[in-house]
Amino acid sequence: MLIHLIKICLFYLIKLIPKKKTLVFGDRAGRRFADNSRYLFFYLLNNRKNFKCVWISKDKNIINYIRKKKLLAYHSSSLLGIYYCLTAKCHFYNFVEDDINKIISQLSNSINLWHGVLPKKIKGLSLNTPKLQLYLNKRIKKQFLYPNKDMASNIFDRFSKNKYELKISNLQRNIIFSDKEKNTDIYRTDNEIIFRKKLKALNKNIFGYFPTWREDGLELFKDVNNLKKLNSLNTLLKKTNSLILIKRHMNSDIRDKNILYNNEGEKMNNYLGSLDSFVFIDYDFDLNSILDICDLVISDYSGVMFDFLNLDRPIISYVPDYIEFEKKIGFMFDPIKHDFTYHAFTIDELNKLINEYSLNKKEFINKHTIQRKKVKDYIFLESSGMNSVISLIDEM
């Protein structure tokens, strides 16, 4: 009761502060400069100069990088960071309010851009929203953006009653795949641009391996108990002039400081790092910034496969724990049953598919073209994620 009364008092104090044409952005509890909020940040800087766009972070390296670009960035607890949060017309984040400023963002008009479309189900929460919180929820303009109404319920039901209004919108990061964008590097960091150039210069087949997070914190090569079994895959990759590009889930990277981090995963990471046909993508990198250099994507139940549909390239669902996962977690959209990907239930089957790709690329690429388009058109009901957000800003 007391906490909610304090919140209400703070809300009215914040409301008394005149709002300016300022927009604040953040990501991953202030630890990253990536995802939908970054793409929107850069888009507005280049296309809507009447707004003052400010990045809020808890990481000094991120702040210094953005400032070197002559852009505005402040620590969430600094005086200017707090000032911009208090006077902002709207807050934009990808996960939760703590992406920017946990207290101020909770009590300010904001848009949760979310961080992707999830094929898997998320455990439901039994929420009992107190009356005082309901009172607040009705008075703060908060939108939750998602590309598909049917699949949004998977996440939307986890929020307290009336906290967000659901709006249908494509992911802002998918603008990087648009043919209308002449220079997509404006959405990338310097390190991402350098990394891409180095990989392209290798002139190899690039297979992105991006599995989703597991509760045990171990998502890579789930059926490999003996690490030496990865040697045969490494040999095949060398033989076919290929490499596998790996990005661990953020929860599984020690730099994320996630309480669910499992250091047992470092054994697999270190072994893969010792092989010459595996390359890890840095924690700071935004995945969509490098997706277009991938000839195919290997995933399991990650939303990255939906983003990759924008490139109309082959996808392999490598799912050693499919039966267990379906039983314990379940799906909002089952990649196996919708048959828009190749299926590998073991690492041996994965090796076989990689070999098939190298033997007949054209046939391998074209096999699921029609079904990939059907799934893409179902998932992403709107073509642009930018126009919808700008309309919401203008309405505030």
C-alpha positions as CSV (number, residue, x, y, z in Angstrom):
1,M,0.0,0.0,0.0
2,L,2.7,2.5,1.0
3,I,4.8,1.8,-2.0
4,H,1.9,2.4,-4.4
5,L,1.0,5.7,-2.6
6,I,4.6,6.8,-3.0
7,K,4.4,5.9,-6.7
8,I,1.2,8.0,-7.1
9,C,2.9,11.0,-5.4
10,L,5.9,10.6,-7.7
11,F,3.7,10.3,-10.7
12,Y,2.0,13.6,-10.1
13,L,5.3,15.3,-9.4
14,I,6.7,14.0,-12.7
15,K,3.6,15.0,-14.4
16,L,4.0,18.6,-13.2
17,I,7.4,18.9,-15.0
18,P,6.9,20.4,-18.5
19,K,7.6,17.9,-21.2
20,K,9.8,18.8,-24.2
21,K,10.3,17.3,-27.6
22,T,12.8,14.9,-26.1
23,L,12.8,11.2,-26.5
24,V,14.9,8.8,-24.3
25,F,16.1,5.4,-25.3
26,G,17.7,2.4,-23.6
27,D,18.4,-1.3,-23.8
28,R,19.1,-4.4,-21.7
29,A,19.1,-2.7,-18.2
30,G,21.5,-0.1,-19.6
31,R,24.1,-2.7,-20.6
32,R,23.8,-2.7,-24.4
33,F,23.4,-0.3,-27.3
34,A,21.4,-2.6,-29.6
35,D,18.0,-3.9,-30.7
36,N,14.8,-2.0,-31.7
37,S,15.5,1.0,-29.6
38,R,18.9,1.6,-31.3
39,Y,17.4,1.4,-34.7
40,L,14.6,3.8,-33.8
41,F,17.2,6.1,-32.2
42,F,19.2,6.3,-35.4
43,Y,16.1,6.5,-37.6
44,L,14.7,9.5,-35.8
45,L,18.0,11.2,-35.7
46,N,18.1,11.0,-39.5
47,N,14.5,11.5,-40.3
48,R,12.8,13.5,-37.5
49,K,15.2,16.2,-36.5
50,N,12.5,18.1,-34.6
51,F,13.0,15.6,-31.7
52,K,15.9,15.6,-29.3
53,C,17.0,11.9,-29.0
54,V,19.0,10.9,-26.0
55,W,20.4,7.5,-25.2
56,I,20.4,6.6,-21.5
57,S,22.8,3.9,-20.3
58,K,24.6,2.5,-17.2
59,D,27.7,1.7,-19.2
60,K,30.4,4.3,-19.6
61,N,31.8,2.7,-22.7
62,I,28.4,3.0,-24.5
63,I,28.0,6.6,-23.4
64,N,31.5,7.6,-24.6
65,Y,31.0,5.8,-27.9
66,I,27.8,7.7,-28.6
67,R,29.3,11.0,-27.5
68,K,32.2,10.5,-29.9
69,K,29.5,10.4,-32.6
70,K,28.4,13.9,-31.5
71,L,25.2,12.4,-30.2
72,L,23.5,12.8,-26.7
73,A,24.1,10.0,-24.2
74,Y,24.0,10.1,-20.4
75,H,24.2,7.8,-17.4
76,S,20.8,6.9,-16.0
77,S,21.7,8.2,-12.5
78,S,23.5,11.4,-13.7
79,L,21.9,14.8,-13.2
80,L,21.5,15.3,-16.9
81,G,20.3,11.7,-17.4
82,I,17.6,12.2,-14.8
83,Y,16.7,15.6,-16.3
84,Y,16.2,14.2,-19.8
85,C,14.2,11.3,-18.4
86,L,11.9,13.7,-16.4
87,T,11.3,16.0,-19.3
88,A,11.0,13.4,-22.1
89,K,7.8,13.2,-24.1
90,C,8.3,9.4,-24.3
91,H,10.6,6.6,-23.2
92,F,11.6,3.7,-25.5
93,Y,12.9,0.4,-24.3
94,N,13.2,-3.3,-25.4
95,F,12.6,-5.2,-22.2
96,V,11.6,-3.4,-19.1
97,E,11.7,0.2,-17.7
98,D,15.1,-0.5,-16.1
99,D,16.5,-0.3,-19.7
100,I,16.4,3.4,-19.1
101,N,15.5,4.5,-15.5
102,K,13.5,2.0,-13.5
103,I,11.6,4.6,-11.4
104,I,11.1,7.4,-13.9
105,S,10.3,5.2,-16.9
106,Q,7.6,3.3,-14.8
107,L,5.8,6.6,-14.2
108,S,6.3,8.2,-17.7
109,N,4.7,7.8,-21.1
110,S,6.6,5.0,-22.8
111,I,6.6,2.4,-25.6
112,N,7.9,-1.1,-25.0
113,L,9.3,-2.1,-28.4
114,W,10.0,-5.6,-27.1
115,H,12.9,-7.6,-28.6
116,G,11.5,-10.1,-31.0
117,V,8.8,-12.6,-31.9
118,L,8.9,-15.7,-29.7
119,P,8.0,-19.1,-31.2
120,K,8.1,-20.7,-27.8
121,K,5.6,-20.2,-25.0
122,I,6.4,-18.3,-21.9
123,K,5.2,-19.5,-18.5
124,G,2.1,-17.6,-17.4
125,L,2.1,-15.4,-14.3
126,S,-0.7,-15.2,-11.7
127,L,-1.0,-11.5,-11.3
128,N,-3.1,-9.6,-8.8
129,T,-2.9,-6.0,-9.7
130,P,-3.6,-3.7,-6.6
131,K,-6.2,-1.0,-7.0
132,L,-3.7,1.8,-6.6
133,Q,-1.5,0.3,-9.4
134,L,-4.6,0.1,-11.6
135,Y,-5.2,3.7,-10.8
136,L,-1.7,4.5,-12.1
137,N,-1.9,2.2,-15.1
138,K,-5.0,4.1,-16.4
139,R,-3.2,7.4,-16.2
140,I,0.1,6.6,-17.9
141,K,0.2,6.2,-21.6
142,K,2.1,3.0,-22.3
143,Q,2.1,1.0,-25.5
144,F,3.5,-2.5,-26.1
145,L,4.5,-3.2,-29.7
146,Y,4.3,-6.6,-31.3
147,P,4.0,-7.7,-35.0
148,N,1.2,-10.2,-34.5
149,K,-1.9,-10.0,-32.2
150,D,-2.4,-13.7,-31.9
151,M,1.2,-14.4,-30.8
152,A,1.3,-11.3,-28.6
153,S,-0.9,-12.9,-25.9
154,N,2.1,-15.1,-25.0
155,I,3.8,-12.0,-23.5
156,F,1.1,-9.4,-23.1
157,D,-0.7,-11.5,-20.4
158,R,2.3,-11.3,-18.2
159,F,2.0,-7.6,-17.5
160,S,-0.3,-6.1,-14.9
161,K,-3.8,-5.3,-15.9
162,N,-4.1,-2.2,-18.1
163,K,-0.4,-1.4,-17.9
164,Y,0.1,-1.5,-21.7
165,E,-2.1,-0.9,-24.8
166,L,-1.2,-3.4,-27.5
167,K,-0.2,-2.0,-30.8
168,I,0.6,-4.0,-33.9
169,S,3.9,-3.1,-35.5
170,N,6.8,-4.7,-37.3
171,L,10.1,-4.7,-35.5
172,Q,12.0,-1.5,-35.9
173,R,15.3,-3.4,-36.4
174,N,13.9,-5.0,-39.5
175,I,14.3,-1.7,-41.4
176,I,17.9,-2.9,-42.0
177,F,16.5,-5.4,-44.5
178,S,14.5,-2.7,-46.5
179,D,15.4,-2.1,-50.1
180,K,14.5,1.6,-49.5
181,E,17.4,2.1,-47.1
182,K,20.4,3.2,-49.2
183,N,22.9,3.1,-46.4
184,T,22.1,0.6,-43.7
185,D,25.4,1.2,-42.0
186,I,23.9,4.2,-40.3
187,Y,22.2,1.6,-38.0
188,R,25.4,-0.2,-37.2
189,T,28.2,0.5,-34.8
190,D,31.8,0.9,-36.0
191,N,32.8,-2.5,-34.6
192,E,29.9,-4.2,-36.4
193,I,31.0,-2.7,-39.7
194,I,34.6,-3.8,-39.2
195,F,33.5,-7.3,-38.2
196,R,31.3,-7.6,-41.3
197,K,34.1,-6.6,-43.6
198,K,36.5,-9.1,-42.1
199,L,34.0,-11.9,-42.5
200,K,33.2,-11.0,-46.1
201,A,36.9,-10.9,-47.0
202,L,37.2,-14.6,-46.0
203,N,34.9,-15.4,-49.0
204,K,33.3,-18.4,-47.2
205,N,29.9,-19.8,-46.7
206,I,28.7,-18.3,-43.5
207,F,26.2,-20.2,-41.3
208,G,24.7,-18.3,-38.4
209,Y,24.0,-20.5,-35.3
210,F,21.7,-18.7,-33.0
211,P,19.8,-20.9,-30.5
212,T,17.4,-19.7,-27.9
213,W,18.2,-19.6,-24.2
214,R,17.5,-22.7,-21.9
215,E,16.7,-22.6,-18.2
216,D,19.9,-24.6,-17.6
217,G,21.9,-21.9,-19.4
218,L,23.3,-24.4,-21.9
219,E,21.8,-23.9,-25.4
220,L,24.7,-24.8,-27.8
221,F,24.8,-28.3,-29.4
222,K,22.4,-29.9,-26.9
223,D,23.1,-33.4,-28.0
224,V,26.9,-33.2,-27.9
225,N,28.2,-34.7,-24.7
226,N,31.7,-35.5,-25.9
227,L,33.2,-32.2,-27.2
228,K,35.5,-34.0,-29.6
229,K,32.5,-34.9,-31.7
230,L,32.6,-31.2,-32.8
231,N,35.8,-32.0,-34.6
232,S,34.0,-33.8,-37.4
233,L,31.8,-30.7,-38.0
234,N,34.8,-28.5,-38.0
235,T,36.4,-30.8,-40.6
236,L,33.3,-30.6,-42.8
237,L,33.2,-26.8,-42.5
238,K,36.8,-26.6,-43.7
239,K,36.1,-29.0,-46.5
240,T,33.1,-27.0,-47.8
241,N,34.8,-23.6,-47.3
242,S,32.4,-22.7,-44.6
243,L,32.3,-21.3,-41.0
244,I,29.7,-21.2,-38.3
245,L,29.0,-17.8,-36.7
246,I,27.8,-18.2,-33.1
247,K,26.0,-15.7,-30.9
248,R,25.2,-16.9,-27.4
249,H,22.0,-15.8,-25.9
250,M,22.5,-12.7,-23.8
251,N,21.5,-14.6,-20.6
252,S,24.4,-17.0,-21.3
253,D,27.1,-14.3,-21.5
254,I,28.9,-13.5,-18.3
255,R,28.9,-9.8,-19.3
256,D,25.1,-9.7,-19.1
257,K,25.4,-10.2,-15.3
258,N,22.3,-12.3,-15.4
259,I,21.5,-14.3,-12.2
260,L,20.7,-17.3,-14.4
261,Y,24.1,-17.4,-16.0
262,N,25.7,-20.9,-15.9
263,N,29.5,-21.0,-16.1
264,E,29.3,-24.6,-17.2
265,G,28.7,-23.3,-20.7
266,E,32.2,-21.9,-20.9
267,K,33.6,-25.4,-21.5
268,M,31.7,-25.6,-24.8
269,N,32.5,-22.0,-25.6
270,N,36.2,-22.5,-25.0
271,Y,36.3,-25.7,-27.1
272,L,34.5,-24.1,-30.0
273,G,36.9,-21.1,-29.8
274,S,39.8,-23.5,-30.2
275,L,38.5,-24.8,-33.5
276,D,39.2,-22.7,-36.6
277,S,35.8,-22.9,-38.3
278,F,33.8,-21.3,-35.5
279,V,33.6,-17.6,-34.8
280,F,31.8,-15.9,-31.9
281,I,29.9,-12.7,-32.2
282,D,30.5,-10.2,-29.5
283,Y,27.9,-9.6,-26.7
284,D,27.6,-5.9,-27.7
285,F,26.7,-6.7,-31.3
286,D,23.1,-6.4,-32.5
287,L,22.3,-9.7,-34.3
288,N,20.3,-8.1,-37.1
289,S,23.3,-6.0,-38.0
290,I,25.1,-9.1,-39.3
291,L,22.2,-11.4,-40.4
292,D,22.5,-10.4,-44.0
293,I,26.1,-11.9,-44.3
294,C,24.7,-15.3,-43.3
295,D,24.0,-17.7,-46.2
296,L,21.7,-19.7,-43.9
297,V,20.7,-19.7,-40.2
298,I,20.8,-22.6,-37.8
299,S,18.5,-22.1,-34.9
300,D,16.0,-24.0,-32.7
301,Y,13.2,-22.0,-31.1
302,S,14.6,-18.5,-31.4
303,G,12.8,-15.5,-33.0
304,V,15.8,-14.8,-35.1
305,M,14.5,-17.3,-37.6
306,F,11.5,-14.9,-38.2
307,D,13.7,-11.9,-38.8
308,F,15.8,-14.0,-41.2
309,L,12.7,-14.6,-43.3
310,N,13.2,-11.1,-44.6
311,L,16.2,-12.3,-46.6
312,D,14.4,-15.4,-48.0
313,R,17.3,-17.7,-47.2
314,P,17.3,-21.3,-45.9
315,I,16.9,-22.0,-42.2
316,I,17.8,-25.2,-40.3
317,S,15.9,-26.1,-37.2
318,Y,18.5,-28.0,-35.2
319,V,16.4,-29.3,-32.3
320,P,17.9,-32.3,-30.4
321,D,15.6,-31.6,-27.4
322,Y,12.4,-31.0,-29.5
323,I,10.2,-33.6,-27.8
324,E,11.2,-32.5,-24.3
325,F,10.9,-28.8,-25.2
326,E,7.5,-29.3,-26.8
327,K,6.3,-31.1,-23.6
328,K,7.8,-28.8,-21.0
329,I,7.7,-25.4,-22.7
330,G,5.4,-25.7,-25.8
331,F,5.0,-23.4,-28.8
332,M,3.1,-20.4,-30.0
333,F,4.4,-21.2,-33.5
334,D,6.1,-24.5,-33.9
335,P,8.9,-24.3,-36.5
336,I,8.9,-28.0,-37.1
337,K,5.1,-28.4,-37.7
338,H,4.9,-25.3,-40.0
339,D,7.6,-26.8,-42.2
340,F,9.4,-23.7,-43.4
341,T,12.8,-24.9,-42.3
342,Y,15.0,-27.9,-42.7
343,H,15.0,-30.2,-39.6
344,A,18.0,-31.7,-37.8
345,F,17.4,-33.7,-34.6
346,T,21.1,-34.7,-34.1
347,I,24.5,-33.2,-34.9
348,D,24.9,-35.9,-37.5
349,E,21.8,-34.8,-39.3
350,L,23.1,-31.2,-39.1
351,N,26.3,-32.3,-40.7
352,K,24.4,-34.0,-43.5
353,L,22.3,-30.9,-44.2
354,I,25.4,-28.6,-44.3
355,N,27.0,-31.1,-46.8
356,E,23.8,-31.0,-48.9
357,Y,23.9,-27.2,-49.0
358,S,27.5,-27.3,-50.4
359,L,26.6,-29.8,-53.1
360,N,23.5,-28.0,-54.5
361,K,23.0,-24.5,-53.1
362,K,20.3,-23.5,-55.5
363,E,18.1,-26.5,-54.8
364,F,18.7,-26.2,-51.0
365,I,17.8,-22.5,-51.0
366,N,14.6,-22.8,-53.1
367,K,13.0,-25.8,-51.3
368,H,11.1,-23.8,-48.7
369,T,10.7,-20.5,-50.6
370,I,6.9,-20.6,-50.8
371,Q,6.4,-21.7,-47.2
372,R,8.9,-19.1,-45.9
373,K,6.9,-16.3,-47.6
374,K,3.7,-17.6,-46.0
375,V,5.2,-17.6,-42.6
376,K,6.7,-14.1,-43.0
377,D,3.4,-12.7,-44.2
378,Y,1.7,-14.2,-41.2
379,I,4.2,-13.1,-38.6
380,F,4.8,-9.6,-39.8
381,L,1.4,-8.1,-40.6
382,E,2.8,-4.6,-41.2
383,S,5.8,-3.8,-43.5
384,S,7.2,-0.9,-41.5
385,G,7.9,-0.6,-37.8
386,M,9.0,3.0,-38.0
387,N,5.8,4.6,-39.3
388,S,3.7,3.0,-36.6
389,V,6.0,4.3,-33.8
390,I,6.1,7.8,-35.2
391,S,2.3,7.9,-35.4
392,L,2.2,7.0,-31.7
393,I,4.8,9.7,-30.8
394,D,2.8,12.3,-32.6
395,E,-0.4,11.3,-30.8
396,M,1.2,11.7,-27.3
